[in-house]
């Protein structure tokens, strides 16, 4: 049985003070402990999560990292610094980084290997653009991103993949639950070929793209969807809690 994971990606939102307030509010709301909850705030807010760690049920991680442990890389963040702040997760290959910052599959693979080597759990984001979907290339693109992202990586039970169609991110237009299930099953089949049946059964694969309280239930009843990566709707703790409590929403 894979434990559902609901992860909130704050992108470039919130100050440290706002993060502290959010952590307090979310922890005061009831949620079902069979669901794992994580928040992926901007780097600066990680301190608030670290500071609250003894009284918080929220796991957390960073939105990016560099592919070296230390060195002359101005403006970059090492996985060791993230571990020092108590991070469990690191988001890698988010479409905003691939598209706006020009991150390649090769860079993402370098980061992913170092994340695992140092003890961080990567959440590898993959997903096709609208143009790629409309030209029938969605599976080819997602398949390549998965294979490239995991090149040279041995099976790891803690790694997470998030399928996030680019056209569904921040647009209010979500994929249908059956299209998301179809793509996520396709990703699990790739993992099975690369890593074997047991690793494929253990690996959590999330859906991301305009998830909200009104649609989370449709995704969570699908056989292969193990949770959600939530952007905009994770910024308000009450709305995020409604997503976490998808069984009763
Ligand atoms: C995201 O940023 O990963 C995301 C899925 O955003 P949104 O939920 O706002 O579409």
Boltz pocket constraint, residues with backbone or C-beta under 6 A from the ligand:
constraints:
  - pocket:
      binder: B
      contacts: [[A, 9], [A, 11], [A, 164], [A, 168], [A, 169], [A, 170], [A, 171], [A, 172], [A, 208], [A, 209], [A, 210], [A, 211], [A, 229], [A, 230], [A, 231], [A, 232], [A, 233]]
      max_distance: 6.0
